[in-house]
Amino acid sequence: MKKILLALMLLPALANAIDLDESGSLKLTGFYSLTGAKVLSGSSQGSSAPWTYQQWKCPCTVQAWEYTGVYEKEKGWQFDQESLVGIQIKKEFSPTLSATAQFVSRALNPNEGSKPTVDWAYITWQPSVDSDFTFQAGRFRIPLYYYSDYLYIGYAYPWVRPAPDVYGWPIYAYNGANVSYRRQLGDSSWAMTAAAWTGSFTQKNNAYYTKIYYTTPTDDSWKKILGGSISVNNGIFDFRAMMMRHNETASQSDPTLGTTYIVKDQPTKIMGISANMDYKNWLIKSEIDRFEQVEPSLGINNVYKYALIGVGYNYGSLTPMYTYSQYTTVNEPIESRKTHVLSLRWDFMKNTSLKVQYDISKDKSRYPYKFFGDSKLLSVSVQGTF
């Protein structure tokens, strides 16, 4: 943890991509987030008395589902749940062929331990310099959400973090290929981008399932991923629609009992739409998504609905914003949460922002046991790029 904090303190002085060779065809860029948060108060099932959920002492709140970043009131200020530093290296072999790799070192990474992880590693090719088509193959983040591609590049959005009520599933990457097509729409200011992707990903001892829900080591696999999206924007308005299907297998292994399947090759569908506006000083961010995993013959009826909407206003280098988010399951046992967020972004120096955020989260779940409960969370983060 000390090493990553030292690196994060040094990075704000860097402002430009670094050429790693004389030709300029090999470049390094990067990003960082030094994030701390404190649970101010919380309760569960009508009681503010301390309780334990899995390995966490509550009042508590989960703010990074993918990596199980959980803040606990008894620990005060915590800087080891979401802080990270990442670098991206890009090599251009020709004007139409390049290779990109992105490495991220996280203060907390139960999926891979403390070692840096390869979040991206892919080849990009275009038929010609002016081609509307782009083809890629390798490892990518699954583009489930509007901010999926740069979820951990905090400088790219107004909050400390995109709403956890919307952002976060057990699998967040895929090994495979994608194709995108971008075209200007006639003589208008509108541009359209269409994309399709396919692949798979398997993670042993997945932290999301193992730590949050089951406590028993659980493997998760998404196979036969097939997805597509289309987006249009004109520099002010930006609209995106996405649909993806895959087969999920979540399993637990025991030397004596063998393998137990939570779901096996279960067809799953995820859909989402987003609409954003950045006009003069006003910002509007919105996103609505739906997760469906239904198999009546097996008694599987998992349907989640989740959404966010935020409104902000830019005063020079300051951007205050109010955001509301929620998620809920359609069927019992209900898992549900509603969150109100007040955030303030201050771009106090080039490529660097300071953010302060206050979250009021209400647990609407109907579980027979205490879940994460209600919470009030204060967060502070320095985020930037170089």
VOKOLFI-305345 format. One record per residue: residue in three letters; x, y, z of N, C-alpha, C in turn. Coordinates in steps of 0.1 Angstrom, whole numbers, plus 2048, in hexadecimal, padded with zeros to 3 digits. Layout:
<sites>
AlaXYZXYZXYZ ...
</sites>
This chain:
<sites>
Met8087F480080080080080980D800 Lys81480D80781C81880882281B7FA Lys8268117F282C8137E582181A7DC Ile8158157DC80B81B7D38088297D7 Leu80882C7E480583A7E88108437E4 Leu81D83F7E58288477E082784A7D2 Ala8248407CA8238417BB81784B7B8 Leu80C84B7BF8018547BD8058627C0 Met80D8647CA8118727CE81A8787C3 Leu8228707BD82C8757B38258787A5 Leu81B8717A281587179480F87F790 Pro80988779980389479480D89D78D Ala81A89B7908248A47898258A077A Leu821895776822890768815894761 Ala81789A75580C8A074E80A89B740 Asn81489573A81489172C81888272A Ala81387D71F81886F71B82786F71A Ile82C86371D83B86271C83F85A710 Asp84885F70884D8576FD85884E702 Leu8568416FF85F83770386A8336F9 Asp8698396ED8738376E38758446DB Glu87F8446D38828516CB8788546C0 Ser8728496BB86884B6B085B8506B4 Gly85884F6C184B8536C68408496C4 Ser84383D6C08398336BD83682B6C9 Leu83E82C6D483B8256E083982F6EB Lys82D8306F082983A6FA823834707 Leu82583B71282083871F817843724 Thr80B84072880284972F7FD84273B Gly7F784A7447F38447517E784B758 Phe7E38467637D884C76B7DA847779 Tyr7D484E7827D584B7907C9850798 Ser7C684A7A37BC84E7AC7C184B7BB Leu7C18567C37C48547D17B78577D8 Thr7B084D7DC7A284E7E17A18497F0 Gly79B8527F879984E80678A851809 Ala78584981277784A816775846824 Lys76A84B82A767848838758847839 Val75383C83F74583984374284284F Leu73984B84D73585485872B84E861 Ser72284685C71783F86471183585B Gly70982C86270282285A6F981A864 Ser6F081285D6E78098656E27FE85C Ser6DC7F48626D67E985B6CA7E4862 Gln6BF7E28596B37DD85E6AE7E486A Gly6AF7F286A6AA7FB8746B27FC880 Ser6BE7F78806C77F888C6D57FD888 Ser6DA8078906E780C88D6F2805895 Ala6EE7FB89D6F87F38A47027EC89A Pro70F7EB89E7187E58957147D7891 Trp7187D28857157C58817207C0878 Thr7207B387572A7AD86D7247A7860 Tyr7297AB8547247A584873079E842 Gln73079184073B78983B74878D843 Gln75279283D75F79584575F7A4849 Trp7557AC8467557BA84874E7BE855 Lys7547C785C74D7CD8687457D9863 Cys7387D986672F7E486172A7EC86D Pro7267F886A7227FF85E72E7FF853 Cys72A7FC8477337FB83C72C7FE82F Thr7347FF82472E8018177387FC80C Val7337F580273B7F07F773B7FB7EC Gln7467FF7E77488097DD74F8047D1 Ala7547F87D175B7F37C57587E47C5 Trp74D7E07BE7487D37BE7527C97B8 Glu7587CD7AD7617C57A576D7C07AE Tyr7727C97B677D7C67BF77A7C67CD Thr76D7C67D17687C57DE76E7D07E7 Gly76E7DC7E27737E87EA7687EC7F4 Val76A7E88017607EB80B7667F4816 Tyr75E7FE81A76280782475B804831 Glu76280483C75C80084975E80C853 Lys75380F85A75381A86375E81A86D Glu76080E87376980D87E77881087A Lys77B80F86D78881286878B820864 Gly781829866783837863786839854 Trp78F84385279384584479B83A83E Gln79783583379E82A82C7A382E81E Phe7AF82C81B7B583080E7B9824806 Asp7B681880B7BB80C8047B08047FD Gln7A480A7FB79A8027F47988057E5 Glu79B8117E17998157D37A681C7CD Ser7B081F7D47BB8267CE7C381D7C4 Leu7C78237BA7CE81B7AF7D68247A6 Val7DF81E79F7E78257957E881B789 Gly7E782177D7E78197717EF81F766 Ile7F581775D7FD81C7527F8815745 Gln7F881C73A7F581672D801818724 Ile80580E71D81080E71480A80B706 Lys80D8136FC8088116EF8148116E5 Lys8148076DC81E8066D28188076C4 Glu81B8116BC8168126AF82080B6A5 Phe81C80069F8247FA695823800687 Ser81880668481580D67880981667B Pro80581F6717FA8276737ED81F675 Thr7EC8136727E080B6737E17FF67D Leu7EC7FD6837EE7F268C7F57F6699 Ser7F07F26A47F67F66B17F27EB6BB Ala7FA7EC6C67F87E36D27F77EB6DE Thr7EE7E86E77EC7EF6F37EB7E66FF Ala7F17EA70A7F07E27177EE7EC722 Gln7E57E972C7E37F17377E57E9744 Phe7ED7EE74D7F07E875A7EB7F0765 Val7E57EA76F7DF7F277A7E47EB787 Ser7E97F47907ED7EF79E7E37F57A7 Arg7DB7EC7AE7D17F17B87D57EE7C6 Ala7D17F87CF7D47F67DD7CD7E97E2 Leu7C17E67DC7B97DB7E07B67D37D3 Asn7BA7C67D27B77BE7C77B67B07CB Pro7AA7AC7D17A979E7D67A97947CB Asn7A67987BE7A678F7B37B478A7AF Glu7BD7937B17CB7907AC7D67937B6 Gly7D27957C37DC7997CD7E07A77CB Ser7EC7AA7CF7F17B87CE7F97BB7C1 Lys7FB7B17B98027B37AD7FA7BB7A2 Pro8017C379A7FB7CA78F7F37C0786 Thr7E87C47807E07BC7777E07C2769 Val7DE7B975F7DD7BD7527CF7BF74E Asp7CA7CC74F7BC7CF74C7B97CF73E Trp7C37D37357C17D37277CE7CD721 Ala7CC7C67167D77C270E7D27BE700 Tyr7D37C66F67CD7C36E97D47C96DD Ile7D17C46D27D67C96C57CB7D06BE Thr7CE7DC6B87C47E46B07C97E46A1 Trp7BF7E26987C27E368A7B77E9682 Gln7BB7F26797B17F86707B57F5661 Pro7AB7F26597AE7EF64B7B67FA644 Ser7B48076487BB8126427BA81D64C Val7C282864A7C38336537B683A655 Asp7AE83B64A7A184264A79583864B Ser79882C64F78D82265078382565B Asp77782365976D82466476D81866D Phe77380D669773801671780800679 Thr77F7FB68578A7F868E7887EA694 Phe7927E16937927D469879C7D26A3 Gln7987CB6AE7A17C96B979F7BB6BE Ala7AA7B66C47AA7A86CA7B47A86D6 Gly7AF7A16E17B77A16ED7AF7A16F9 Arg7B37A87047AC7A97107A67B7712 Phe79A7B87167937C571778A7C5723 Arg7867D172777A7D273176E7D0729 Ile7647C972F7577C77287507D4728 Pro74C7D971C7457E671C7367E6720 Leu7347E272C7267E17317207EE733 Tyr7287F873772380573C729810734 Tyr72481C73572982872E73882A732 Tyr73B82973F74982B74375181F745 Ser74D81473F75580774076380973C Asp76680F73177480F72B77D817734 Tyr77882173C78182874577B829753 Leu77681E75877081E76577A822770 Tyr78781E76E79082177879982D775 Ile79683476A79D84176879484C76D Gly79584F77A78B85778178B86577B Tyr79686A77579687876F78C879764 Ala78786E75E77E86F75376F871756 Tyr76B87276375D87476775C87D773 Pro75188277674F88C78075088778F Trp74D87A79174C87579F75986F7A4 Val75986C7B07658647B57658577AF Arg7598517AD7578447A67498447A0 Pro74783D79473983C78F731834799 Ala72483679971B8307A471D8217A5 Pro72181C7B172280E7B37158067B1 Asp70A80D7B36FD8077B16FB8027A2 Val70380879970280578B70E7FD786 Tyr71A80278B7277FC78672C7F178E Gly72C7E57897337DA79172C7CD78F Trp7337C478872F7B678773B7AD789 Pro7397A078B74579778F74F796784 Ile74B79677775479676C7547A3765 Tyr7607A97627607B675D76A7B7751 Ala76F7AC74C7797AC7417757A0738 Tyr77B7A072C77979572378579471A Asn78878771679378470D78C7816FF Gly78E7896F57877866E978A7916DE Ala7807956D778279E6CC7767A86CB Asn7787B36C476D7BC6C27707C46B5 Val7657CA6B07667D26A475D7DE6A6 Ser7617EA6A275A7F66A37597FD696 Tyr74F80569474C80C68874881A68B Arg74F82468774C83268A74A83A67E Arg73F84267D73C84A671735857675 Gln73886166E73186E66F72386C669 Leu71987266E70B87066970887C660 Gly70B87A65370888464971089064B Asp70A89C6497118A964B70E8AE659 Ser7088A66627048AB66F7108AA679 Ser70E8AF6857198AE68F7198A1696 Trp71089869370E88B69A718880694 Ala71D87969D72686D69972086169F Met72185669871C84969D72783F69E Thr7278376A973182D6AB7298206AF Ala72B8156A77268086AA7317FE6AD Ala72F7F56B77397EC6BB7337DE6BE Ala73B7D46BC7377C66BF7437BF6C5 Trp7417B66CF74C7AF6D57487A16D9 Thr7527996DA74F78B6DE75C7856E5 Gly75977C6EE7657766F676076F702 Ser76976D70C76676671876F76A723 Phe76C76772F77676A73B772760746 Thr77C75B74D77B753758784758764 Gln77E75977078675E77B784754787 Lys78F74E78B78F74579678E74D7A3 Asn7877487AD78574E7BA78275D7B8 Asn77775F7B177276C7AE76E7747BB Ala77477F7BD7727877CA76478B7CC Tyr75D78F7C174F7947C27477897C8 Tyr74777D7C373F7727C874576D7D5 Thr75276B7D67587647E275676D7EE Lys75A77A7ED75A7827F974C7887FD Ile74578C7F37397937F672D78A7F9 Tyr72C77F7F17207777F27217697F8 Tyr72C7627F572C7547F9737750804 Thr74275880574D75580E75574880A Thr74F7408027567347FD75C7387F0 Pro7697347ED76F7377E07667337D4 Thr76373D7CC75973B7C17607407B4 Asp7607377AA76573A79D75973F794 Asp75C74978B75274E78275774F774 Ser74E74B76B75274B75D747751754 Trp74A75A74B74175F74174675A734 Lys73E75272D74274D720738750715 Lys73C74F7097347526FD72E7606FE Ile73776970273377770373177C6F5 Leu7257836F37227896E671B7966E9 Gly7217A16E571A7AE6E971C7B86DD Gly7137C36DE7147CD6D570F7DA6DB Ser7137E56D570F7F26DA70F7FC6CE Ile7078066D07068116C670581E6CE Ser70D8286CA70C8356D070C8406C6 Val70684B6C97068576C17098636CA Asn71186D6C57138796CD7178856C3 Asn7158916C871889D6C07208A76C8 Gly7278A26D372F8AB6DB7278B16E6 Ile71A8B16E67118B56F17098AA6F7 Phe7038A26EE6FB8976F270288A6EE Asp7008806F77078736F46FD8686F9 Phe6F98606F06F08556F36F68476EF Arg6F483D6F76FA8306F56F08256F9 Ala6EF81B6F16E780F6F46F08026F3 Met6EE7F96FC6F77ED6FC6EF7E1700 Met6F27D56FA6EC7C96FD6F77BE6FD Met6F87B57067017AA7076FB79E70C Arg6FF7927076FB78570D70877D70F His70777471971276B71C70C75F724 Asn71475572671174972E71A74A73B Glu71374A74671B74B75371B73D75A Thr72773A75F72972E768730733774 Ala72973278072F73578D730728795 Ser73B72479A73D7177A07467187AC Gln74470E7B574C70C7C17516FE7C2 Ser75E6FC7C47646EF7C47686EB7D2 Asp7666DE7D57696D87E27706CA7DF Pro77C6C87E67836BB7E377A6AF7E6 Thr7716B07EF7696A47F375B6A47EB Leu7556B07EB7476B07E57486B37D6 Gly7536B77D07546B97C27506C87BF Thr74B6CA7B37476D77AE7386DA7B0 Thr7356E57B77276EA7B87256F67AF Tyr71A6F57A771870079E70D7097A3 Ile7107167A47067207A76FD72379B Val7047257906FD72578370771E779 Lys70271876F70A710765706713757 Asp70F71A74F70C71D7426FE724741 Gln6FC72D74A6EF73474B6EE740741 Pro6E57407376E474B72E6E0758736 Thr6E77637336E676F73A6E677B730 Lys6DD7857336DC79072A6DE79D732 Ile6E57A672D6E77B37336E47BE729 Met6DC7C872C6D87D37236DA7E072A Gly6DD7EA7226DF7F77296DE80371F Ile6D980E7246D981A71C6DE826724 Ser6E582F71E6E983B7256E784871C Ala6E48537236E285F71D6E986A725 Asn6F287271E6FA87C7256F988971E Met6FB8947256FB8A171F7068A9726 Asp70E8B071E7188BA7237168C771A Tyr70E8D072070A8DC71870D8E8720 Lys7158F171B71A8FD72271F8F972F Asn7188FD73A71D8F97487168ED74E Trp70C8E87477048DD74D7098CF749 Leu7088C675370B8B87506FF8B0755 Ile6FC8A674C6F189C7506F788E74C Lys6F78857566FC8787546F086E758 Ser6EE86474F6E385B7526E684D74C Glu6E28437536E483574E6DA82C754 Ile6D582374C6CB8197506CF80B74B Asp6CF8017546D47F474F6CB7E9755 Arg6CC7DD74F6C37D27536CB7C5751 Phe6CB7BD75B6D27B075B6C87A575C Glu6C879B7536BE7907536C5783753 Gln6C177A75C6C676D75D6BB764762 Val6B375F7586A775875B6A774A755 Glu6A374075E6A273275A69772C763 Pro68A72D75F67F72876868171A76C Ser686711763687703766690700771 Leu69A7097736A470877E6A271178A Gly69771878969372279469C72E794 Ile6A27317896AB73D7886A3749782 Asn6A275378A69B75F7866A176C78B Asn6AE76E7866B677978A6B4785780 Val6AD78F7846AC79B77C6AF7A7785 Tyr6B97AF7806BD7BB7876BA7C777E Lys6B57D27846B47DF77D6BC7E9785 Tyr6C47F177D6CC7FB7846CD80777B Ala6CF8137826CF81F77A6D582B782 Leu6D983577B6DE8417826DA84D779 Ile6D98597806D78657796DE870782 Gly6E687977B6ED8837826EC89077B Val6EC89B7826EC8A977C6F78B1783 Gly6FF8B877A70A8C078070B8CD778 Tyr7128D677E7148E37787238E777A Asn7298EC7707378F07707398FF773 Tyr74090277E74490F781753910780 Gly75891377476691477276D906774 Ser77590677F77C8F97827748F078B Leu7688F57907608ED7997548E7792 Thr7518DB7967458D479073D8CD79B Pro7338D47A272B8CD7AB7208C57A4 Met71C8BA7AA7128B17A370A8A97AE Tyr6FE8A77AA6F589E7B16F28927A9 Thr6F38867AF6F08797A76E78707B0 Tyr6DE86A7A96D685F7B06D88527A8 Ser6D98477B06DB83A7AA6D38307B2 Gln6D08257AB6C981A7B26CB80D7AB Tyr6C98027B26C87F57AC6BF7EC7B4 Thr6B87E37AD6AF7DA7B46AD7CD7AC Thr6AB7C27B36A77B67AD6987B67AB Val6937AF7A16857AF79E67E7A57A7 Asn68579A7AA67E78F7B268578D7BF Glu67E7877C86837847D668E77A7D5 Pro69777A7DF6997847E969E7917E3 Ile69779C7E669B7A97E06A97AE7E5 Glu6B17B27DC6BD7B97DF6BC7C67D8 Ser6BD7D17E06BA7DE7DB6C17E97E3 Arg6C47F47DB6CB7FF7E26C780C7DA Lys6C78177E26C58247DC6CF82E7E2 Thr6D58367DA6E083F7DE6DE84D7D9 His6E08577E26E18657DE6F08697E0 Val6F58707D67038747D67048837D3 Leu70C88A7DB7108977D97208977D6 Ser72489C7CB73289C7C87378A97C3 Leu7448AC7C574A8B87C17588B57BB Arg7598B97AE7668B77A776D8C57A6 Trp77A8C57A97828D17A878E8CE79F Asp78F8D379379A8D278A7A58DC78E Phe7AC8D97987B58E379E7C38E4797 Met7C68DB78E7D28DC7877D18D377A Lys7DA8D57717D98CE7647D98BF766 Asn7CF8B87607CE8AA7607CB8A476E Thr7C78AC7777C58A77857B98AE78B Ser7B18A57927A58AB7987A48A57A7 Leu79E8AE7AF79B8AA7BD78C8A87BE Lys78889D7C377989B7C47758987D3 Val76A89D7D776489A7E47568957E1 Gln75288B7E87458857E673E8807F3 Tyr7318827F372987E7FF71E8757FA Asp71E8687FE71485E7FA70B85B806 Ile6FE85B8036F485680D6ED84B806 Ser6EF83F80B6EB8328056E182B80E Lys6D68278086CB8208106CA81180B Asp6CC8088136CA7FA8106BC7F6810 Lys6B67F28056A87EE8046A77DF802 Ser6B17D88056B17C98036A87C380D Arg6A27B880969A7B08126A07A2814 Tyr6AB7A281B6B279681E6AF79282D Pro6AF7858306AD78183E6B9784847 Tyr6C47888416D078C8496D479A846 Lys6DD7A084E6E17AE84C6EB7AE840 Phe6E87B68366F17B882A6FA7C482D Phe6FE7CC8247077D78267007E382D Gly6F27E482C6EB7ED8346EC7FC82E Asp6E68058366E68138326F4819836 Ser6F882482F70582A83270583882D Lys70E84083471184D83072184D82E Leu72585082273484F81F73985C81A Leu74486081F74C86C81A758868813 Ser75A86C8077668687FF76D8747FA Val77B8727F978487D7F378D8767EA Ser79087C7DE7988757D57A087F7CC Val7AD87C7CA7B58837C07B787A7B4 Gln7B387F7A87B387679D7B987E791 Gly7C18777897C787E77D7CC874773 Thr7D187A7687D787375D7E587975A Phe7ED8717537FA87674F7FE86F742 
</sites>
